[in-house]
Amino acid sequence: MTDPELIARILGALTGVVGVAVCLGYGLWRFLALALSAAWAAFRTRPPGGADPRIAPYTGPEPARPAYWAGQMWLDARFAGQAAALTVWYLLTRHWLGLVVRRRLLRGRHGQTGELVDNAFGRLLLRLLAPGTALAALLSALLASVLLAGVASFFVVEIALVALAALAATLTGRAAERLWKLALGIRMKCPYPGCYRPFPLAVHLCPSCGAAHRELRPGAFGALRHVCRCGKALPSTLMTGRRALTARCPHCDRGLPPSVGTTRVVHLPLIGGTSAGKTMLLAAVLDGLRSWSHDSRLTVEYASPDDLREANALGQQLNGTGWTLKTQGGQPRALMLLVGHGRRRRLLYLYDPMGESFRDADTTRGQGYLAHADGVLLVTDVLAAPVVRRALRADDTERAEAARPADLGPVETYAGFTGELQGLGGRRGRLPVATVVTKRDALDRLDSLPRPAEPVEAWLAEIGLDELVRALGHDFAAARYWVVSARAATGAGALDSERRRAAEPVLWLLSRTGLRVGGLARDRRERPGAPVRADTRAHPVPRPRPDTEGAREARDARDAQVGHGEERSNTP
């Protein structure tokens, strides 16, 4: 073996020993420490006030920040991986090989400080250590990369599990809310004319900045809460408080009552011809529900301030003139009430359309709310029926004219809307119909007709409207009948017994949706002489009216409750 070979072997062994020693003793840990520090820095937040290039700005329509797990978490993981890889590459190429080995050790300078060694032997020794240091750098970079790849793989699995857990929480939250609404029969629909459209989720307004959030539910913007662009945290589920936010219709952008989305909605249109007494009956129903709430577990509230104002305006009309104005305009806005009994509640939509809305198929088809009807309140003015008018004698004809009969008879009115009701909703055969014969005070004064009596359907058949009774029994799942004097149930001299009778059709229709109020009407019929609790608020003594029901109603007038004319509060 020649001397050069021996020297080469010695130098090779020295290089290997130095490389392994420096790698295991210092280089590997230095690479790992700096790479992990750089990766961790990618997750640290920056001081407020400055731009952060790691955060991608959200430019979508929703005024909320996407949830961290839905986007930014993956960006931060990518930035962390890039930072660690770039750190390893920089340490290897720039620091160790470029600076320490080439510029310092090979030039006889100290590897840490860069100072030139004074004697030649020291400079020679540093030059001999340079290959071992370079090898140490290569081994450190290789081993650190392998270890960092393992850490990265483990970290990717962890953030994937976090994303899956957040996704599972999101899907669970959505499914729980959907099942809860399905179990309670909650379907959200707009109550405003020109819209009436269903929607799965209302638009919720941020209480701080007023921004409209259309996706405030568990999703990519958050499982339990969304963060508005103004920084306000908003609850994303009903259970966490979303019901407290102001809601608007996503189609027409008009305000919705707070109970939309939390309470089952019951749509009840009042169907009848012009001057059939729909609005008078609506006023009587409102007072009747309030009267029942004073003496039972029934609770009644107006769903919004607009409904309260509308009810008060209706009461002022009746208090001033004894009549309601003719319904004007196109499609009606629903008057909304929260009706409850025990722990169950219903958001009641009462529609009072113009009588002209049902003259023909085209106008009836435009009444979009009929597609959502849960029942029908058929307001029947028998004085408008040709068969009844022909049976009246001269003096009774004058009395009938004084009662302002409807422009169309009940059979014609029913025929005008029933076919389109089936076409709009497709479920007429599953709906109940409550038929209310109005103007009983006028009917009681007619000698040409038999007095209205129970059962009302038999009385209708007796006066010639058996065709209507047969059609209702055939076309609807259930039909019941009432005869009511709306004038005796409204105004300053309202009779409490008549008010409660006017509310019975609505109570029966509500009972068909699962609200246990059907027994209220039965209690009245089973205990006709039961006393009614008087209203403790002051009210003028009612004056008997010539169109009331004789001695029986005169006795009832002594116990009359507060009428429709007083100012209402939101909680009766």
DARAMO-V48836 format. One record per residue. N is the residue number from 1. PSI is psi in radians with two decimals (NA if undefined). Layout:
BEGIN
<<N;PSI> <N;PSI>>
END
This chain:
BEGIN
<<1;2.19> <2;2.86> <3;-0.72> <4;-0.66> <5;-0.71> <6;-0.73> <7;-0.70> <8;-0.71> <9;-0.75> <10;-0.79> <11;-0.67> <12;-0.78> <13;-0.73> <14;-0.73> <15;-0.77> <16;-0.80> <17;-0.80> <18;-0.76> <19;-0.84> <20;-0.73> <21;-0.82> <22;-0.67> <23;-0.93> <24;-0.53> <25;-0.45> <26;-0.90> <27;-0.86> <28;-0.79> <29;-0.56> <30;-0.75> <31;-0.84> <32;-0.76> <33;-0.83> <34;-0.65> <35;-0.76> <36;-0.62> <37;-0.73> <38;-0.68> <39;-0.73> <40;-0.61> <41;-0.45> <42;-0.37> <43;-0.20> <44;2.47> <45;2.63> <46;2.78> <47;2.52> <48;2.66> <49;-0.33> <50;2.76> <51;2.49> <52;1.89> <53;-0.27> <54;-0.39> <55;2.03> <56;2.19> <57;2.44> <58;2.18> <59;0.27> <60;3.10> <61;-0.40> <62;2.21> <63;0.87> <64;2.76> <65;2.30> <66;2.57> <67;2.60> <68;-0.72> <69;-0.36> <70;-0.27> <71;-1.02> <72;-0.52> <73;-0.71> <74;-0.61> <75;-0.74> <76;-0.66> <77;-0.70> <78;-0.76> <79;-0.66> <80;-0.78> <81;-0.76> <82;-0.73> <83;-0.72> <84;-0.77> <85;-0.75> <86;-0.59> <87;-0.79> <88;-0.78> <89;-0.70> <90;-0.78> <91;-0.69> <92;-0.91> <93;-0.76> <94;-0.83> <95;-1.03> <96;-1.04> <97;-0.70> <98;-0.85> <99;-1.00> <100;-0.86> <101;-0.99> <102;-0.77> <103;-0.33> <104;-1.15> <105;-0.82> <106;-0.28> <107;0.17> <108;0.42> <109;2.72> <110;2.37> <111;-0.54> <112;-0.78> <113;-0.39> <114;0.16> <115;2.47> <116;2.28> <117;2.44> <118;-0.75> <119;2.76> <120;-0.62> <121;-0.72> <122;-0.69> <123;-0.66> <124;-0.74> <125;-0.70> <126;-0.67> <127;-0.56> <128;-0.50> <129;-0.25> <130;-0.81> <131;-0.70> <132;-0.64> <133;-0.70> <134;-0.73> <135;-0.69> <136;-0.71> <137;-0.77> <138;-0.79> <139;-0.72> <140;-0.76> <141;-0.71> <142;-0.87> <143;-0.70> <144;-0.67> <145;-0.72> <146;-0.82> <147;-0.71> <148;-0.61> <149;-0.69> <150;-0.76> <151;-0.74> <152;-0.71> <153;-0.76> <154;-0.70> <155;-0.69> <156;-0.72> <157;-0.71> <158;-0.84> <159;-0.50> <160;-0.70> <161;-0.68> <162;-0.77> <163;-0.72> <164;-0.69> <165;-0.74> <166;-0.70> <167;-0.71> <168;-0.71> <169;-0.67> <170;-0.87> <171;-0.64> <172;-0.76> <173;-0.77> <174;-0.80> <175;-0.72> <176;-0.76> <177;-0.69> <178;-0.75> <179;-0.66> <180;-0.78> <181;-0.68> <182;-0.72> <183;-0.61> <184;-0.02> <185;0.54> <186;2.05> <187;2.14> <188;2.28> <189;2.57> <190;2.38> <191;0.09> <192;2.56> <193;2.55> <194;-0.11> <195;-1.46> <196;0.32> <197;2.53> <198;2.74> <199;2.52> <200;-0.41> <201;2.29> <202;2.86> <203;2.25> <204;2.40> <205;2.40> <206;2.25> <207;-0.26> <208;-0.86> <209;-0.13> <210;0.16> <211;2.49> <212;2.03> <213;1.98> <214;-0.17> <215;0.70> <216;1.36> <217;2.87> <218;2.20> <219;-2.68> <220;-0.29> <221;0.01> <222;2.54> <223;-0.78> <224;-0.37> <225;2.69> <226;2.56> <227;2.02> <228;2.84> <229;-0.32> <230;-0.09> <231;-0.06> <232;2.28> <233;2.23> <234;2.34> <235;2.40> <236;0.00> <237;2.81> <238;-0.62> <239;-0.47> <240;0.07> <241;0.29> <242;-0.46> <243;-0.32> <244;-0.19> <245;2.65> <246;2.29> <247;2.60> <248;2.72> <249;2.30> <250;-0.23> <251;-0.85> <252;-0.06> <253;0.61> <254;2.67> <255;2.52> <256;2.63> <257;2.67> <258;-0.46> <259;-0.14> <260;2.26> <261;-0.24> <262;-0.22> <263;2.46> <264;2.33> <265;2.35> <266;2.07> <267;2.10> <268;1.80> <269;2.49> <270;2.01> <271;2.21> <272;2.85> <273;3.02> <274;2.29> <275;0.34> <276;-0.25> <277;0.42> <278;-0.86> <279;-0.67> <280;-0.73> <281;-0.67> <282;-0.77> <283;-0.72> <284;-0.66> <285;-0.76> <286;-0.79> <287;-0.60> <288;-0.70> <289;-0.69> <290;-0.68> <291;-0.75> <292;-0.62> <293;-0.39> <294;-0.37> <295;0.40> <296;-3.06> <297;0.01> <298;2.37> <299;2.47> <300;2.24> <301;2.65> <302;2.37> <303;-0.40> <304;2.84> <305;-0.55> <306;-0.68> <307;-0.66> <308;-0.77> <309;-0.72> <310;-0.72> <311;-0.68> <312;-0.69> <313;-0.69> <314;-0.71> <315;-0.67> <316;-0.65> <317;-0.83> <318;-0.66> <319;-0.53> <320;-0.70> <321;-0.29> <322;-0.06> <323;2.80> <324;2.64> <325;2.68> <326;2.35> <327;2.22> <328;3.02> <329;-3.03> <330;-2.02> <331;2.55> <332;2.65> <333;2.40> <334;2.34> <335;2.15> <336;2.29> <337;2.51> <338;1.94> <339;2.21> <340;2.77> <341;1.96> <342;-2.28> <343;-0.08> <344;2.54> <345;2.73> <346;2.45> <347;1.86> <348;2.12> <349;2.00> <350;2.08> <351;2.24> <352;1.43> <353;2.89> <354;2.59> <355;-0.52> <356;-0.22> <357;-0.27> <358;0.45> <359;-0.60> <360;3.09> <361;-0.64> <362;-0.83> <363;-0.61> <364;-0.69> <365;-0.44> <366;-0.14> <367;1.43> <368;-0.45> <369;-0.37> <370;-0.47> <371;-0.35> <372;0.08> <373;2.36> <374;-0.05> <375;2.96> <376;2.32> <377;1.71> <378;1.92> <379;2.01> <380;2.08> <381;1.71> <382;-0.34> <383;-0.29> <384;-0.09> <385;2.26> <386;-0.66> <387;-0.57> <388;-0.72> <389;-0.62> <390;-0.44> <391;-0.14> <392;2.46> <393;3.07> <394;-0.86> <395;-0.63> <396;-0.55> <397;-0.71> <398;-0.72> <399;-0.67> <400;-0.70> <401;-0.64> <402;-0.42> <403;0.07> <404;1.21> <405;2.75> <406;2.83> <407;-0.43> <408;2.55> <409;2.83> <410;-0.61> <411;-0.76> <412;-0.70> <413;-0.78> <414;-0.76> <415;-0.49> <416;-0.41> <417;-0.35> <418;-0.68> <419;-0.73> <420;-0.52> <421;-0.74> <422;-0.67> <423;-0.62> <424;-0.84> <425;-0.49> <426;0.27> <427;0.55> <428;-0.66> <429;-0.19> <430;0.01> <431;2.58> <432;2.69> <433;2.25> <434;1.96> <435;2.09> <436;2.00> <437;2.09> <438;3.05> <439;0.74> <440;-0.53> <441;-0.66> <442;-0.66> <443;-0.59> <444;-0.34> <445;0.01> <446;2.17> <447;-0.27> <448;-0.28> <449;2.64> <450;2.55> <451;2.47> <452;2.35> <453;2.85> <454;2.51> <455;2.43> <456;-0.61> <457;-0.59> <458;-0.67> <459;-0.70> <460;-0.74> <461;-0.59> <462;-0.59> <463;0.14> <464;0.14> <465;0.57> <466;-0.49> <467;-0.72> <468;-0.74> <469;-0.74> <470;-0.73> <471;-0.74> <472;-0.75> <473;-0.51> <474;-0.66> <475;-0.40> <476;2.78> <477;-0.59> <478;2.57> <479;2.34> <480;2.82> <481;2.51> <482;2.73> <483;2.23> <484;2.54> <485;1.74> <486;-0.55> <487;-0.64> <488;-0.23> <489;-0.03> <490;2.94> <491;-2.98> <492;-0.57> <493;0.61> <494;2.45> <495;2.21> <496;-0.64> <497;-0.66> <498;-0.61> <499;-0.78> <500;-0.62> <501;-0.64> <502;-0.50> <503;-0.27> <504;-0.71> <505;-0.71> <506;-0.70> <507;-0.70> <508;-0.75> <509;-0.67> <510;-0.63> <511;-0.46> <512;-0.27> <513;0.06> <514;-0.08> <515;2.15> <516;1.24> <517;0.02> <518;-0.47> <519;-0.33> <520;-0.80> <521;-0.67> <522;-0.66> <523;-0.67> <524;-0.74> <525;-0.59> <526;-0.42> <527;1.19> <528;-0.41> <529;0.17> <530;2.39> <531;2.62> <532;2.27> <533;2.24> <534;2.63> <535;2.33> <536;-0.19> <537;2.59> <538;2.56> <539;2.51> <540;2.63> <541;2.24> <542;2.52> <543;2.33> <544;2.46> <545;2.62> <546;-0.30> <547;0.28> <548;-3.02> <549;0.63> <550;-2.62> <551;-0.65> <552;-0.81> <553;-0.46> <554;-0.68> <555;-0.69> <556;-0.53> <557;-0.47> <558;-0.41> <559;0.35> <560;2.52> <561;-3.06> <562;2.36> <563;-2.97> <564;-0.21> <565;-0.30> <566;2.77> <567;2.34> <568;2.71> <569;2.88> <570;-0.48> <571;1.80> <572;NA>>
END
